[in-house]
Amino acid sequence: MKLIMERGAPGRHLDLLPPCDVPQVTLSRTRQEPLDLPQVSESELVRHYTELAKQVYGVNDGIYPLGSCTMKYNPKINDEMAALPGFSQVHPLQPEGTVQGCLEVYATAEQLLREVTGMDAVTFQPAAGAHGEFTGLLLIKAYHRSRGDAARVKILVPDSAHGTNPASAVMAGFQVINIPSSPDGCVDVEALKAAVGPDTAGLMLTNPNTLGIFEKHILEITRIVHEAGGLCYYDGANLNAVMGEVRPGDMGFDVIHLNLHKTFSTPHGGGGPGAGAVGCKELLRPYLPGPMVERGEGDLRWAVPEHSIGRVKDFYGNFAVVVRALCYLLTLGREGIPEAARNAVLNANYMMHRLAEKYPVAYAGPCMHEFVLSLQQLKEETGVSAMDIAKGLLDRGIHPPTMYFPLIVHEALMVEPTETEDKETMDRACDIFLELWELAHSDPEALHAAPSTTPVGRLDEVDAARNPVLRYQKP
Ligand SMILES: Cc1ncc(COP(=O)(O)O)c(C=O)c1O
């Protein structure tokens, strides 16, 4: 496909400006040579962007079972609400009295998420899940420091945690202690007992974990950590599997982050803007980033918590994302929230059972909202890898699942259908998966050569990541 710079011809343009109705001003410094911009007609421009749009695959095109990412359908009413002028045309420096409605959005969203998580306070400042982890860990650090306990420098992270957990712990200045999983995919409780001690600052638990399993010994886990003087961090990015059914606050967790773009149907948006809301129990409230919305006498106002760790983001976070999440919460309501979680789990189990006809499941179910297949045996028998199957799916119009993650499963494909897919769509996807299994045995070369119907063929992904070509060089 041609780039916009490679289209058009000199003199073609589409500027249709109205006559100037303000006094003309001559600038003192003007460009000596005209800017070298593409010169295209309106139809060329429209066709260019239409062609680009056709090359993109999104959740509005079809199933997007990208495990650990929760690519579910985002209701359009969320965007309508976020676009209301009262929300979209405000400025963060406006006086509080003129943006009471926006503060109410924060206050109501906080109240609802406190209810869903069982926490006592929620901030919306962090811009993403990992940013929320970093913020939560700074709260843990501030708590221990305020008690004069500087010896607590270690964060325990099970090997089934999301990859951002150990990375965030290191960013926050902690040492990471890896806790192995038992053969059932859950935390090895004996290994946890052996690891805790006076240097334990806390534990970070992804639940359901990256194998799609709900930790069996969760109450025992939080008790062990608390008895050792540590705090418990809940990676709540997978809350879509349990929301409205169980609450991390009731399981003994002190702090949590939520990925609004996963669980609460806000856009993933190519890395942002997003929100990794952080909730905490009363003991951590004084350290929250400020400002937070506070109810005064008859109005709402900004207030900075007493021992705040400081800002983690400019202004108040990505406000329009919070409007969308609130809209989702209010649309689904008390009945809809747990129903969405139950459907996420039902759909994952349905697909897992259909695929288990051929594909080995890494850890026996039932699963929560996602499950992991291991294609190790398929690769040994046929030479067809998880990557080959993923490319074969692309050729058949399906976005592949997450590949080679979690790291503890060889040749992993991690599937998350989400609650918004219907049975027919999942059946079609399963039929294609099973067809590819047959193809791997009958014609493995066809899969090594895939994809052949996509705009580009198989890329050298390592080279693409290490040497990205991001700038147009004029010939
Ligand atoms: C379980 C889990 N934790 C943390 C994260 C990190 O979130 P983000 O990508 O918003 O930084 C993710 C991302 O999908 C996740 O699935």
Ligand as a Chemical Component Dictionary entry (heavy atoms), coordinates in Angstrom:
data_LIG
# 
_chem_comp.id                   LIG 
_chem_comp.type                 NON-POLYMER 
_chem_comp.pdbx_formal_charge   0 
_chem_comp.three_letter_code    LIG 
# 
loop_
_chem_comp_atom.comp_id 
_chem_comp_atom.atom_id 
_chem_comp_atom.alt_atom_id 
_chem_comp_atom.type_symbol 
_chem_comp_atom.charge 
_chem_comp_atom.model_Cartn_x 
_chem_comp_atom.model_Cartn_y 
_chem_comp_atom.model_Cartn_z 
_chem_comp_atom.pdbx_ordinal 
LIG C1 C1 C 0 -3.112 -9.428 34.951 1  
LIG C2 C2 C 0 -2.540 -8.153 34.394 2  
LIG N1 N1 N 0 -1.841 -7.332 35.192 3  
LIG C3 C3 C 0 -1.318 -6.184 34.740 4  
LIG C4 C4 C 0 -1.473 -5.790 33.429 5  
LIG C5 C5 C 0 -0.825 -4.521 32.962 6  
LIG O1 O1 O 0 -1.744 -3.584 32.543 7  
LIG P1 P1 P 0 -1.364 -2.434 31.480 8  
LIG O2 O2 O 0 -1.108 -3.123 30.189 9  
LIG O3 O3 O 0 -2.549 -1.529 31.455 10 
LIG O4 O4 O 0 -0.141 -1.740 32.007 11 
LIG C6 C6 C 0 -2.211 -6.605 32.553 12 
LIG C7 C7 C 0 -2.400 -6.205 31.139 13 
LIG O5 O5 O 0 -3.137 -6.734 30.403 14 
LIG C8 C8 C 0 -2.760 -7.801 33.048 15 
LIG O6 O6 O 0 -3.453 -8.628 32.264 16 
# 
loop_
_chem_comp_bond.comp_id 
_chem_comp_bond.atom_id_1 
_chem_comp_bond.atom_id_2 
_chem_comp_bond.value_order 
_chem_comp_bond.pdbx_ordinal 
LIG C1 C2 SING 1  
LIG C2 N1 SING 2  
LIG C2 C8 DOUB 3  
LIG N1 C3 DOUB 4  
LIG C3 C4 SING 5  
LIG C4 C5 SING 6  
LIG C4 C6 DOUB 7  
LIG C5 O1 SING 8  
LIG O1 P1 SING 9  
LIG P1 O2 DOUB 10 
LIG P1 O3 SING 11 
LIG P1 O4 SING 12 
LIG C6 C7 SING 13 
LIG C6 C8 SING 14 
LIG C7 O5 DOUB 15 
LIG C8 O6 SING 16 
# 
